[in-house]
């Protein structure tokens, strides 16, 4: 059964249920999507081709197989789609990150817990906070906590038995005041656990408990005339105040909120995520997403919300966005506030997204400017090396290709400002030369190319490069002289073996430094012309083989063979067509002849 028939059959048996669908090419999964109705959604790719953009049409053309998974709800489909995209990273799905892991702050599950940073989140009973997209922010927070609280840093097993047995001795950290010496039972476990409880509040964004504790301790020490101790508590309280001042406090009335904003151009979307807890922004992340199928902002933002909330382990039940959005997730409200503190928060997030967009677009513009400067420098070097009178902004290179004189063809490639201009590439079938004659073939194609440019009154290039030695160059010069344009455009030849550059009428070649950018540009031109010619020659040779086989079938003429060739390229693809498909292409009588031939013989 032909591939398209298999797909039609699969689509016809898809369920009218919510779930996810997967498209495959020969290598594997190329796209994962979700749907309320799987059959309707998948059918739309094939039934509404006129409404699709070029990227979606390309996706559809590569689909070889379809698979699906039914789920209970649209929310399940959304979450499953997100997990599969992260797992398989299909080339037509948008991807939010490059696979890097973010660090956590971990309160280790042990007696007298330590505070560490780690990128590995284990199911070991420890308490993890984060992840933190900005390592500097995490380190500042760790340093603050270690300054406020005397936590141990050693890895000893401080079990009651080990401590009672006196297995450990206090270290330098104890003597300089950074640790209270739990290894020798110099601090009560309940006191140490109070430190840990306050640290958990700080890491959760709630500084009130710790600040209130230090205020009480400061007041108690002052009342007891322990002014030095009271001053120490005052310093710790100032540290917390300073940290909070540097944090972005939005409003004490805002508790746990996720803020997502998006702005986009034709190629990319730019997203900002702010995580707000207890009135303060505790996490901010901006990212750029490359569009794959010209996705709408709503589609991109929906995927980003699901993935970023999972990535940063958000439990917030309120999300605010700058565009209207509907996510089928339970206990989650999404809104677009217009006034008040939430609107100010939304504006702050959008400002960050716009800043990322401006920075990336500015960088791209700068890179384009640097590339243009480099291209200009290379062209200036080429002008100097070849002693040209004009800057060669347009260069055209010619090459011949034949196999033992069979199917002689030629190619012309064009570079503008040092870069390939593929819309200006041309193929040539050799029409006036019989047999393997590269010299006469070169005369023909150069004549045809510039005769046409003259007739169409189009500008000539500043430089013509001939892939070959003196013979091919001489015939190209003859063609230009016959057209009356010799001397109006520079022409050189390049010989492959020693990379020699030949000028018309000069028996001695020019050798350009092998490391020169100008020689590398000429080599790129030559190699591209050769590739383009070889590709055309192979396709023509394969076409000749196909036409010979088809026209050998009684009842199939050269016109029919040519039409089938142009569309299907190979006998193998023709053999996969059904009788009905062949009938649509060439009529019932000829379709019957071909179908019987293919299925009665052993055509490969």
Secondary structure, 3 states (H helix, E strand, C coil): CCHHHHHHHHHHCCCCCCEEEEEECCCCEEEEEEECCHHHHHHHHHHCHHHCCHHHHHHHHHCCEEEEEECCCHHHHHHHHHHHHHHHCCCCCCCCCCCCCCEEEEECCCCCCCEEEECCCCCCCCEEEEEECCHHHHHHHHHHHHHHCCCCCCCCCCCHHHHHCCCCCCCHHHHCCCCCCHHHCCCCHHHHHHHHHHHHHHHCCCCHHHHHHHHHHHHHHHHCCCHHHHHHHHHHHHHHHHHHHHCCECCCCCCCEEEEEEEECCCEEEEEEEEEECCEEEEEEEEEEECCCCCCHHHHHHHHHHHHHHHCCCCCCEEEECCCCCCCCCCCEEECCCCHHHHHHHHHHHHHHHHHHHHHHHHHHHHHHHHHHHHHHHHHHHHHHHCCCCCCCEEEEEEEEEECCEEEEEEEEEEECCEECHHHCEEEECCCCCCCCHHHHHHHHHHHHHHHHHHCCCCCCCEEEEECCHHHHHHHHHHHHHHCCECCEEEEEEECCCCEEEECCCCCCECCCCCCHHHHHHHHHHHHHHHHHHHHHHHHHHHHHHHHHHHCCCCCCHHHHHHHHHHHCCHHHHHCCCHHHHHHHHCHHHHHHHHHHHHHCCCC
